[in-house]
Amino acid sequence: MRITILGKSPSWQDAGGACSGYLVEGESTRMLVDCGSGVFARLREVTDYRELDAVLITHFHADHVLDLVPFAYAMTFSPLGPATNRPELIIPAGGTGILHTLAELWGPADIIEEAFQIVEYEPDDIATAGEFTIRFQPVPHYVPTFAVDIRASEDGPRFTFGADCAPNEGLVEFARDTDFLLIEATLREPEDDEPRGHLTATEAGEHARAAAARRVAITHITDELDQELSLRQAEEAFGGPVELARSGAVIEL
C-alpha cells in the first residue's frame, strides 16, 4: 500500500498547499481519502483523475470535501469528453442531500451525483472499494465525522486515518496495533470551549502510544504554527519517532 500526501492543511491552505487529501494505492486500486480545497489540482499532478476507483469522505467540512465540485465538473465537462468511469463516492449517511446543497450554489444540484457512484455508509458498515476493505469509527467533532481503517487484504498492512477529532478512547481502540496511524494535531493548546473538536500534538502522540501504532504521522497543522515544535511534542508523548505529514510525501507500507 502506498499513501501520497496531497494536502495536509487545516481549514485554510498553507502557502502553496492544499487541505486534507490522501491518495491510497494498492496493487489494483486507487482511492482518494478526503477532497478538500486545493486537493484536485494536487491529485492531477500525480495521477489521472479519470482512472480513480473511489473517493472516501470522512465528514462534510469544506477542508475535506470542497474540491468535489471541480472534480465533478472535470468529470463532466472536460474537453477530453465525459468520463466513462464513475468512481465510487463513499460518504457518511445522509450526505447526498448535503452534496446537492453544495453543488447547486454553482450550478446543477446533481452534478456530483452524476459524476460519481454515491455509496452512503453507516458507522457499523464494512465498505469495499476494489481491493480495499474499509471500516468506520465515529469520532467527536463539530459535525458527524468518522475515522477510517483501510486494508488491502486480510494479512496486508492497515492504514488508519483519525480524521478530525477531539480526544477520544474510541479512536485508540479502533487504531490499536495499526501499521500506520495518520492523526491530526491541529492545536498548540486545547480549545477553551466545549465541546472540543481537535487534538494538540501532545494529545495526538498520546493517542498513538495508547493504540500501540507501529508508525505515526501527524497532520492538519497550519504552516503558521511551528510544525517542528508540534513534531517534538508528538514524539515526546508517543515515546518514539513520529513523521510530519508534508505535501507530496509518499508513505510505503
Short mmCIF file of the C-alpha atoms (twelve columns), coordinates in Angstrom:
data_MODEL
# 
_entry.id   MODEL 
# 
loop_
_atom_site.group_PDB 
_atom_site.id 
_atom_site.type_symbol 
_atom_site.label_atom_id 
_atom_site.label_alt_id 
_atom_site.label_comp_id 
_atom_site.label_asym_id 
_atom_site.label_seq_id 
_atom_site.Cartn_x 
_atom_site.Cartn_y 
_atom_site.Cartn_z 
_atom_site.pdbx_PDB_model_num 
ATOM 1   C CA . MET A 1   0.000   0.000   0.000   1 
ATOM 2   C CA . ARG A 2   1.210   3.475   -0.896  1 
ATOM 3   C CA . ILE A 3   -0.140  6.719   0.591   1 
ATOM 4   C CA . THR A 4   0.618   10.072  -1.028  1 
ATOM 5   C CA . ILE A 5   0.001   13.238  0.969   1 
ATOM 6   C CA . LEU A 6   -1.735  15.562  -1.491  1 
ATOM 7   C CA . GLY A 7   -2.746  18.122  1.124   1 
ATOM 8   C CA . LYS A 8   -2.499  18.315  4.895   1 
ATOM 9   C CA . SER A 9   -3.606  21.860  5.792   1 
ATOM 10  C CA . PRO A 10  -6.422  22.614  8.248   1 
ATOM 11  C CA . SER A 11  -9.389  24.860  7.369   1 
ATOM 12  C CA . TRP A 12  -7.215  27.238  5.340   1 
ATOM 13  C CA . GLN A 13  -4.460  26.155  2.989   1 
ATOM 14  C CA . ASP A 14  -0.780  26.546  3.737   1 
ATOM 15  C CA . ALA A 15  1.029   28.905  1.364   1 
ATOM 16  C CA . GLY A 16  1.169   26.880  -1.846  1 
ATOM 17  C CA . GLY A 17  -0.587  23.994  -0.127  1 
ATOM 18  C CA . ALA A 18  -3.905  22.171  -0.041  1 
ATOM 19  C CA . CYS A 19  -6.343  20.999  2.596   1 
ATOM 20  C CA . SER A 20  -6.958  17.361  3.503   1 
ATOM 21  C CA . GLY A 21  -6.434  14.808  0.746   1 
ATOM 22  C CA . TYR A 22  -4.600  11.468  0.748   1 
ATOM 23  C CA . LEU A 23  -4.196  9.165   -2.247  1 
ATOM 24  C CA . VAL A 24  -4.159  5.489   -1.219  1 
ATOM 25  C CA . GLU A 25  -2.936  2.973   -3.789  1 
ATOM 26  C CA . GLY A 26  -2.867  -0.803  -3.697  1 
ATOM 27  C CA . GLU A 27  -1.907  -3.257  -6.397  1 
ATOM 28  C CA . SER A 28  -5.009  -2.548  -8.461  1 
ATOM 29  C CA . THR A 29  -6.982  0.191   -6.682  1 
ATOM 30  C CA . ARG A 30  -6.563  3.949   -6.307  1 
ATOM 31  C CA . MET A 31  -8.698  5.737   -3.733  1 
ATOM 32  C CA . LEU A 32  -8.689  9.356   -2.597  1 
ATOM 33  C CA . VAL A 33  -9.386  9.907   1.100   1 
ATOM 34  C CA . ASP A 34  -10.970 13.352  1.527   1 
ATOM 35  C CA . CYS A 35  -11.028 16.036  -1.150  1 
ATOM 36  C CA . GLY A 36  -10.536 19.419  0.496   1 
ATOM 37  C CA . SER A 37  -9.705  22.772  -1.040  1 
ATOM 38  C CA . GLY A 38  -6.785  22.546  -3.468  1 
ATOM 39  C CA . VAL A 39  -6.632  18.749  -3.480  1 
ATOM 40  C CA . PHE A 40  -7.952  18.182  -7.006  1 
ATOM 41  C CA . ALA A 41  -5.046  20.114  -8.551  1 
ATOM 42  C CA . ARG A 42  -2.580  18.082  -6.471  1 
ATOM 43  C CA . LEU A 43  -4.306  14.860  -7.489  1 
ATOM 44  C CA . ARG A 44  -3.837  15.779  -11.158 1 
ATOM 45  C CA . GLU A 45  -0.111  16.190  -10.570 1 
ATOM 46  C CA . VAL A 46  0.316   12.551  -9.548  1 
ATOM 47  C CA . THR A 47  -2.362  10.539  -11.383 1 
ATOM 48  C CA . ASP A 48  -5.118  10.634  -13.995 1 
ATOM 49  C CA . TYR A 49  -8.230  11.630  -12.078 1 
ATOM 50  C CA . ARG A 50  -10.377 9.809   -14.643 1 
ATOM 51  C CA . GLU A 51  -8.864  6.489   -13.575 1 
ATOM 52  C CA . LEU A 52  -9.547  6.843   -9.850  1 
ATOM 53  C CA . ASP A 53  -11.579 3.963   -8.402  1 
ATOM 54  C CA . ALA A 54  -13.075 5.657   -5.359  1 
ATOM 55  C CA . VAL A 55  -13.225 8.750   -3.170  1 
ATOM 56  C CA . LEU A 56  -13.806 8.305   0.562   1 
ATOM 57  C CA . ILE A 57  -15.102 11.219  2.664   1 
ATOM 58  C CA . THR A 58  -14.727 11.360  6.452   1 
ATOM 59  C CA . HIS A 59  -17.009 14.349  7.081   1 
ATOM 60  C CA . PHE A 60  -18.637 17.343  5.444   1 
ATOM 61  C CA . HIS A 61  -16.397 20.264  6.304   1 
ATOM 62  C CA . ALA A 62  -15.125 22.361  3.402   1 
ATOM 63  C CA . ASP A 63  -11.488 21.480  4.012   1 
ATOM 64  C CA . HIS A 64  -12.395 17.830  3.422   1 
ATOM 65  C CA . VAL A 65  -14.968 17.992  0.595   1 
ATOM 66  C CA . LEU A 66  -14.933 21.288  -1.311  1 
ATOM 67  C CA . ASP A 67  -12.867 20.066  -4.270  1 
ATOM 68  C CA . LEU A 68  -15.524 17.508  -5.110  1 
ATOM 69  C CA . VAL A 69  -17.075 20.405  -7.050  1 
ATOM 70  C CA . PRO A 70  -14.211 20.982  -9.530  1 
ATOM 71  C CA . PHE A 71  -13.646 17.210  -9.627  1 
ATOM 72  C CA . ALA A 72  -17.252 16.671  -10.731 1 
ATOM 73  C CA . TYR A 73  -17.071 19.494  -13.280 1 
ATOM 74  C CA . ALA A 74  -13.908 17.997  -14.771 1 
ATOM 75  C CA . MET A 75  -15.548 14.571  -14.993 1 
ATOM 76  C CA . THR A 76  -18.490 16.153  -16.806 1 
ATOM 77  C CA . PHE A 77  -17.146 18.976  -18.960 1 
ATOM 78  C CA . SER A 78  -13.501 18.176  -19.711 1 
ATOM 79  C CA . PRO A 79  -12.566 18.671  -23.393 1 
ATOM 80  C CA . LEU A 80  -11.355 15.075  -23.212 1 
ATOM 81  C CA . GLY A 81  -15.035 14.160  -23.143 1 
ATOM 82  C CA . PRO A 82  -17.261 12.933  -20.318 1 
ATOM 83  C CA . ALA A 83  -15.531 10.317  -18.191 1 
ATOM 84  C CA . THR A 84  -16.698 6.758   -18.815 1 
ATOM 85  C CA . ASN A 85  -15.564 5.641   -15.364 1 
ATOM 86  C CA . ARG A 86  -17.684 6.855   -12.434 1 
ATOM 87  C CA . PRO A 87  -15.653 6.383   -9.237  1 
ATOM 88  C CA . GLU A 88  -17.474 5.372   -6.102  1 
ATOM 89  C CA . LEU A 89  -18.002 8.291   -3.733  1 
ATOM 90  C CA . ILE A 90  -18.210 6.793   -0.251  1 
ATOM 91  C CA . ILE A 91  -19.810 9.285   2.137   1 
ATOM 92  C CA . PRO A 92  -21.458 9.388   5.576   1 
ATOM 93  C CA . ALA A 93  -25.151 8.516   5.652   1 
ATOM 94  C CA . GLY A 94  -27.380 11.399  4.628   1 
ATOM 95  C CA . GLY A 95  -24.607 13.066  2.690   1 
ATOM 96  C CA . THR A 96  -26.266 13.044  -0.733  1 
ATOM 97  C CA . GLY A 97  -28.506 15.932  0.273   1 
ATOM 98  C CA . ILE A 98  -25.500 17.882  1.546   1 
ATOM 99  C CA . LEU A 99  -23.764 17.401  -1.803  1 
ATOM 100 C CA . HIS A 100 -26.871 18.681  -3.602  1 
ATOM 101 C CA . THR A 101 -26.854 21.818  -1.438  1 
ATOM 102 C CA . LEU A 102 -23.157 22.352  -2.085  1 
ATOM 103 C CA . ALA A 103 -23.330 21.834  -5.846  1 
ATOM 104 C CA . GLU A 104 -26.413 23.963  -6.507  1 
ATOM 105 C CA . LEU A 105 -24.572 27.049  -5.246  1 
ATOM 106 C CA . TRP A 106 -22.746 26.995  -8.590  1 
ATOM 107 C CA . GLY A 107 -24.941 25.010  -10.955 1 
ATOM 108 C CA . PRO A 108 -26.765 21.688  -11.287 1 
ATOM 109 C CA . ALA A 109 -27.551 20.184  -7.882  1 
ATOM 110 C CA . ASP A 110 -26.922 16.657  -9.135  1 
ATOM 111 C CA . ILE A 111 -23.558 17.203  -10.849 1 
ATOM 112 C CA . ILE A 112 -21.596 15.405  -8.124  1 
ATOM 113 C CA . GLU A 113 -24.129 12.576  -8.002  1 
ATOM 114 C CA . GLU A 114 -23.923 12.182  -11.777 1 
ATOM 115 C CA . ALA A 115 -20.124 12.215  -11.839 1 
ATOM 116 C CA . PHE A 116 -19.731 9.590   -9.093  1 
ATOM 117 C CA . GLN A 117 -21.480 6.465   -7.871  1 
ATOM 118 C CA . ILE A 118 -22.568 7.522   -4.407  1 
ATOM 119 C CA . VAL A 119 -22.382 4.979   -1.594  1 
ATOM 120 C CA . GLU A 120 -23.560 6.134   1.842   1 
ATOM 121 C CA . TYR A 121 -22.142 4.374   4.897   1 
ATOM 122 C CA . GLU A 122 -23.325 3.833   8.458   1 
ATOM 123 C CA . PRO A 123 -20.910 3.531   11.405  1 
ATOM 124 C CA . ASP A 124 -21.125 -0.268  11.573  1 
ATOM 125 C CA . ASP A 125 -20.756 -0.843  7.846   1 
ATOM 126 C CA . ILE A 126 -17.781 -2.512  6.217   1 
ATOM 127 C CA . ALA A 127 -17.309 -0.965  2.783   1 
ATOM 128 C CA . THR A 128 -15.232 -2.180  -0.127  1 
ATOM 129 C CA . ALA A 129 -13.545 -0.261  -2.931  1 
ATOM 130 C CA . GLY A 130 -11.678 -2.509  -5.310  1 
ATOM 131 C CA . GLU A 131 -9.185  -4.453  -3.213  1 
ATOM 132 C CA . PHE A 132 -9.674  -2.199  -0.158  1 
ATOM 133 C CA . THR A 133 -11.800 -3.072  2.850   1 
ATOM 134 C CA . ILE A 134 -12.862 -0.034  4.885   1 
ATOM 135 C CA . ARG A 135 -14.141 0.169   8.447   1 
ATOM 136 C CA . PHE A 136 -15.513 3.248   10.194  1 
ATOM 137 C CA . GLN A 137 -15.383 4.707   13.703  1 
ATOM 138 C CA . PRO A 138 -17.389 7.751   14.832  1 
ATOM 139 C CA . VAL A 139 -15.140 10.362  16.429  1 
ATOM 140 C CA . PRO A 140 -16.088 13.583  18.262  1 
ATOM 141 C CA . HIS A 141 -16.010 16.646  16.033  1 
ATOM 142 C CA . TYR A 142 -18.373 19.514  15.247  1 
ATOM 143 C CA . VAL A 143 -20.286 17.528  12.599  1 
ATOM 144 C CA . PRO A 144 -20.711 13.747  12.216  1 
ATOM 145 C CA . THR A 145 -17.193 12.501  11.494  1 
ATOM 146 C CA . PHE A 146 -15.593 9.091   11.017  1 
ATOM 147 C CA . ALA A 147 -12.093 7.746   11.407  1 
ATOM 148 C CA . VAL A 148 -11.392 5.157   8.719   1 
ATOM 149 C CA . ASP A 149 -9.330  1.975   8.667   1 
ATOM 150 C CA . ILE A 150 -8.221  0.709   5.258   1 
ATOM 151 C CA . ARG A 151 -6.773  -2.687  4.450   1 
ATOM 152 C CA . ALA A 152 -5.881  -4.191  1.094   1 
ATOM 153 C CA . SER A 153 -6.007  -7.852  2.186   1 
ATOM 154 C CA . GLU A 154 -6.633  -9.957  5.274   1 
ATOM 155 C CA . ASP A 155 -2.929  -10.146 6.103   1 
ATOM 156 C CA . GLY A 156 -1.901  -6.874  4.424   1 
ATOM 157 C CA . PRO A 157 -0.937  -3.604  6.125   1 
ATOM 158 C CA . ARG A 158 -3.509  -1.400  7.828   1 
ATOM 159 C CA . PHE A 159 -3.781  2.341   7.358   1 
ATOM 160 C CA . THR A 160 -5.835  4.213   9.956   1 
ATOM 161 C CA . PHE A 161 -6.794  7.852   9.464   1 
ATOM 162 C CA . GLY A 162 -8.232  9.591   12.504  1 
ATOM 163 C CA . ALA A 163 -9.981  12.353  10.507  1 
ATOM 164 C CA . ASP A 164 -10.700 15.450  12.629  1 
ATOM 165 C CA . CYS A 165 -11.442 14.731  16.274  1 
ATOM 166 C CA . ALA A 166 -11.244 15.724  19.912  1 
ATOM 167 C CA . PRO A 167 -9.582  13.347  22.405  1 
ATOM 168 C CA . ASN A 168 -11.452 10.033  22.497  1 
ATOM 169 C CA . GLU A 169 -10.908 6.420   23.514  1 
ATOM 170 C CA . GLY A 170 -12.868 5.164   20.528  1 
ATOM 171 C CA . LEU A 171 -10.073 6.121   18.164  1 
ATOM 172 C CA . VAL A 172 -7.492  4.433   20.400  1 
ATOM 173 C CA . GLU A 173 -9.313  1.109   20.270  1 
ATOM 174 C CA . PHE A 174 -10.129 1.462   16.583  1 
ATOM 175 C CA . ALA A 175 -6.469  2.107   15.680  1 
ATOM 176 C CA . ARG A 176 -4.982  -0.490  18.026  1 
ATOM 177 C CA . ASP A 177 -1.867  -2.125  16.523  1 
ATOM 178 C CA . THR A 178 -2.356  -0.379  13.186  1 
ATOM 179 C CA . ASP A 179 0.607   -0.325  10.834  1 
ATOM 180 C CA . PHE A 180 0.232   3.382   10.120  1 
ATOM 181 C CA . LEU A 181 -1.786  5.974   12.033  1 
ATOM 182 C CA . LEU A 182 -2.289  9.362   10.407  1 
ATOM 183 C CA . ILE A 183 -3.622  11.585  13.157  1 
ATOM 184 C CA . GLU A 184 -4.476  15.247  13.336  1 
ATOM 185 C CA . ALA A 185 -2.504  17.628  15.570  1 
ATOM 186 C CA . THR A 186 -4.258  20.885  14.770  1 
ATOM 187 C CA . LEU A 187 -3.777  22.790  18.004  1 
ATOM 188 C CA . ARG A 188 -0.977  24.266  20.061  1 
ATOM 189 C CA . GLU A 189 -3.190  24.281  23.161  1 
ATOM 190 C CA . PRO A 190 -6.573  22.602  23.816  1 
ATOM 191 C CA . GLU A 191 -9.668  24.631  22.916  1 
ATOM 192 C CA . ASP A 192 -11.154 26.637  25.764  1 
ATOM 193 C CA . ASP A 193 -14.751 25.954  24.749  1 
ATOM 194 C CA . GLU A 194 -16.679 22.688  24.933  1 
ATOM 195 C CA . PRO A 195 -17.368 20.561  23.042  1 
ATOM 196 C CA . ARG A 196 -13.892 20.221  21.626  1 
ATOM 197 C CA . GLY A 197 -13.177 19.204  18.041  1 
ATOM 198 C CA . HIS A 198 -9.416  18.860  17.603  1 
ATOM 199 C CA . LEU A 199 -6.212  17.475  19.127  1 
ATOM 200 C CA . THR A 200 -2.957  19.036  20.185  1 
ATOM 201 C CA . ALA A 201 0.292   17.422  19.045  1 
ATOM 202 C CA . THR A 202 0.823   16.057  22.552  1 
ATOM 203 C CA . GLU A 203 -2.659  14.519  22.551  1 
ATOM 204 C CA . ALA A 204 -2.016  13.032  19.109  1 
ATOM 205 C CA . GLY A 205 1.138   11.357  20.412  1 
ATOM 206 C CA . GLU A 206 -0.703  10.082  23.483  1 
ATOM 207 C CA . HIS A 207 -3.418  8.539   21.331  1 
ATOM 208 C CA . ALA A 208 -0.836  6.866   19.080  1 
ATOM 209 C CA . ARG A 209 1.021   5.468   22.080  1 
ATOM 210 C CA . ALA A 210 -2.148  4.148   23.704  1 
ATOM 211 C CA . ALA A 211 -3.105  2.494   20.387  1 
ATOM 212 C CA . ALA A 212 0.361   0.919   20.046  1 
ATOM 213 C CA . ALA A 213 0.530   2.185   16.467  1 
ATOM 214 C CA . ARG A 214 3.587   0.887   14.633  1 
ATOM 215 C CA . ARG A 215 4.114   4.042   12.590  1 
ATOM 216 C CA . VAL A 216 2.683   7.523   13.133  1 
ATOM 217 C CA . ALA A 217 2.387   10.794  11.248  1 
ATOM 218 C CA . ILE A 218 0.728   13.997  12.419  1 
ATOM 219 C CA . THR A 219 -1.291  16.149  10.019  1 
ATOM 220 C CA . HIS A 220 -3.803  19.034  9.759   1 
ATOM 221 C CA . ILE A 221 -1.284  21.591  11.070  1 
ATOM 222 C CA . THR A 222 -1.087  25.095  9.635   1 
ATOM 223 C CA . ASP A 223 2.252   26.438  8.452   1 
ATOM 224 C CA . GLU A 224 1.531   29.422  10.710  1 
ATOM 225 C CA . LEU A 225 2.464   27.227  13.678  1 
ATOM 226 C CA . ASP A 226 5.936   25.924  14.488  1 
ATOM 227 C CA . GLN A 227 5.460   22.477  12.950  1 
ATOM 228 C CA . GLU A 228 8.806   21.209  14.190  1 
ATOM 229 C CA . LEU A 229 7.710   22.016  17.745  1 
ATOM 230 C CA . SER A 230 4.483   20.089  17.111  1 
ATOM 231 C CA . LEU A 231 6.586   17.176  15.897  1 
ATOM 232 C CA . ARG A 232 8.777   17.202  19.013  1 
ATOM 233 C CA . GLN A 233 5.718   17.342  21.265  1 
ATOM 234 C CA . ALA A 234 4.118   14.406  19.452  1 
ATOM 235 C CA . GLU A 235 7.326   12.354  19.621  1 
ATOM 236 C CA . GLU A 236 7.741   13.007  23.338  1 
ATOM 237 C CA . ALA A 237 4.171   11.873  24.030  1 
ATOM 238 C CA . PHE A 238 4.414   8.880   21.695  1 
ATOM 239 C CA . GLY A 239 7.781   7.791   23.012  1 
ATOM 240 C CA . GLY A 240 9.317   7.257   19.592  1 
ATOM 241 C CA . PRO A 241 9.742   8.670   16.097  1 
ATOM 242 C CA . VAL A 242 6.789   10.481  14.544  1 
ATOM 243 C CA . GLU A 243 6.576   11.784  10.993  1 
ATOM 244 C CA . LEU A 244 5.266   15.176  9.936   1 
ATOM 245 C CA . ALA A 245 2.839   14.977  7.026   1 
ATOM 246 C CA . ARG A 246 4.199   17.071  4.161   1 
ATOM 247 C CA . SER A 247 2.548   17.717  0.802   1 
ATOM 248 C CA . GLY A 248 3.972   15.342  -1.776  1 
ATOM 249 C CA . ALA A 249 5.355   12.880  0.756   1 
ATOM 250 C CA . VAL A 250 4.871   9.177   -0.033  1 
ATOM 251 C CA . ILE A 251 4.457   6.515   2.656   1 
ATOM 252 C CA . GLU A 252 5.081   2.912   1.660   1 
ATOM 253 C CA . LEU A 253 3.511   0.175   3.805   1 
# 
